[in-house]
Amino acid sequence: MRKHINLYVNEYTTDLGENGRQAINTLFQKAKDAGLIKGELPESVFY
């Protein structure tokens, strides 16, 4: 597990920044547009 953490967890994965947050929001919107998500999108998926 430590190898995985060292390989994949970095500053970008712990804080996506504004570009990363917008990318996730775009992904959710595309999924909704494609019918993969029913109902309303969450206001935020970030803590």
KOLPARO-76307 format. One line per 8 residues: number of its first residue (from 0); for each residue x, y, z of C-alpha. Coordinates in nm, 4 decimals, always signed. Example, Ala and Ser with C-alpha at 12.3 -4.5 7.8 and 13.67 -1.06 7.14 Angstrom:
! residues 2
0	+1.2300:-0.4500:+0.7800 ~ +1.3670:-0.1060:+0.7140
! end
This chain:
! residues 47
0	+0.0000:+0.0000:+0.0000 ~ +0.2836:+0.2390:+0.0800 ~ +0.4228:+0.1927:-0.2747 ~ +0.0830:+0.2879:-0.4182 ~ +0.0628:+0.5964:-0.1982 ~ +0.4158:+0.7026:-0.2868 ~ +0.3480:+0.6504:-0.6569 ~ +0.0053:+0.8129:-0.6912
8	-0.0533:+1.0547:-0.4033 ~ +0.1014:+1.3949:-0.4562 ~ +0.0191:+1.7638:-0.4157 ~ -0.2182:+1.7502:-0.7140 ~ -0.4207:+1.4596:-0.5770 ~ -0.4574:+1.6183:-0.2348 ~ -0.5628:+1.9585:-0.3794 ~ -0.6901:+1.9633:-0.7364
16	-0.7026:+2.3402:-0.7520 ~ -0.9585:+2.5324:-0.9551 ~ -0.8726:+2.3588:-1.2842 ~ -0.9164:+2.0165:-1.1284 ~ -1.2463:+2.1106:-0.9639 ~ -1.3774:+2.2455:-1.2940 ~ -1.2694:+1.9252:-1.4708 ~ -1.4645:+1.7134:-1.2205
24	-1.7705:+1.9365:-1.2579 ~ -1.7452:+1.9052:-1.6375 ~ -1.7202:+1.5265:-1.6062 ~ -2.0359:+1.5172:-1.3927 ~ -2.2218:+1.7384:-1.6407 ~ -2.1196:+1.5201:-1.9360 ~ -2.2328:+1.2100:-1.7474 ~ -2.5693:+1.3748:-1.6758
32	-2.6059:+1.4838:-2.0395 ~ -2.5368:+1.1248:-2.1476 ~ -2.8068:+0.9960:-1.9123 ~ -2.5640:+0.8255:-1.6765 ~ -2.6721:+1.0391:-1.3814 ~ -3.0395:+1.0758:-1.3011 ~ -3.1810:+1.3732:-1.1125 ~ -2.9948:+1.6790:-1.0008
40	-2.6188:+1.7044:-0.9791 ~ -2.4741:+1.7610:-0.6325 ~ -2.3860:+2.1199:-0.5512 ~ -2.0364:+2.0091:-0.4669 ~ -1.8478:+1.6831:-0.4377 ~ -1.5582:+1.8530:-0.2631 ~ -1.5133:+1.8876:+0.1081
! end
